Amino acid sequence: MNSASGPRHVDTGEAHSARVYDYILGGKDHYAVDKEAGDAMVAEWPALPVHMRENRAFMHRAGRYLARDAGIRQFIDIGTGLPTSPNLHEVVQREAPESRILYVDNDPMVLTHARALLTSSPEGRTAYVDADMRDPDAILSDPAVEATIDLTQPVGLMVIGMLHFILSGDGDHELVRRLLAPLPPGSYLAATIGTADFAPAQVGRVAQEYERRGMPMQLRTHAEASAFFDGMDLVEPGVVQAHCWNPEPGAPPVEEQDDAMYGGLARKR
């Protein structure tokens, strides 16, 4: 695992979305402040762990589709989060061991764990960029991109569980377009987008907890979520609740109000 920059200080005094996510999913890489935040959020919406599991399951299915059905062999994963097996490289390298994965996150704890745990198959490669999605130029100019990704060949751009932390004032849709711009036709965008369409009161209170703890988020309608894929060709069934996107046969049922995430996968023309 490579990175162009060294580790930064881990702020243990404020909750971080990646560590809250880790705590709620039953991981061990978090601090007391993250546990406190996670407990407060689950108290507001007990289905939050279900919602988070479905978000991750969407990533697994989209990754498998890209590697197995679309023939994609290189991936850029924006907002990697703390490693929770199976990670993206494990999913896609089971289908195609030669796959290359570039992980991107801006949490120093994620960086430390990624270097230790996100180890490629011998045939493929993994690398890590320490950067913020709000700065696409910093991501795309990092030496790890050129060392890992061949921009003459299609790429799977994965933006999973991130876009609700990117506000419209950050130029949300423009950021996605800038990340897609250097990728050749035949590349794909896989994204999940938080919504309050199905449990507005509960999800709204969770969003308030995030904002109160310094992690403002923006929840989007179906039309607003779909706009991230404008100008691309959506893979069926389009932009739907994450658990409804090509579920695995025999997957346990999920109640509509327990999934506050839209998911979609689309091909760049």
MOKABEL-V84715 format. One line per field, one symbol per residue. phi: phi as a letter, one per 40 degrees, with the letter a starting at -180 (. if undefined). psi: psi as a letter, one per 20 degrees, with the letter a starting at -180 (. if undefined). burial: 1 if it has 24 or more other ideal C-beta (glycine too) atoms within 12 Angstrom, else 0. A space follows every 10 residues. Layout:
phi: ???
psi: ???
burial: ???
This chain:
phi: .bacbccbcc cccbcbdccc ddcccgcbba bdcccccccc ccccadcdcc dcccccccdc ccccdcccbb gcbabbbcgd gcdbcccdcc cccccadccb bbcbabbccc dcccdcbcbc cdcbababbc abdcbdcccc ccdccccbbc ccbdbccbbb gbcccbcdcc gdcccccccc dcccdgcbbb abbcabcbad cccccccccd ccbgbcbbcb ccccccccbd gbcccdcgcb ddcccfccdg cccbcdccbb bcbababcc
psi: pqqiqrqrpp ojiqqphhhg ggghjjajmr rhhhgggggh ghhhnijghg ghhhghhggg gggggggghi kpjqqooplg rppopprghg ghihhnhjqp popprjphhg gghghhhmpr qhhbqqrppn rphimhhhgh iphhghihpo jiqqqoopnp khhijoqhii lghhgghhhh giprqirqpp qqpqqjhhmg gghhhghhgg hhkjmqroqq rgghghhhjp jroppqkbor qgiiolqqpj qqqpqgijok pqqqpqpp.
burial: 1110000001 0000111111 1111101011 1001001101 1101101111 1111111111 1111111001 0111111111 1111001111 1110110011 1111111111 1111101111 0001111111 1011010111 0101100110 1001111111 1111110000 0110110111 0110011111 1111111110 0111111011 0010101111 0001111110 0101100011 1111110000 0001000111 111111110
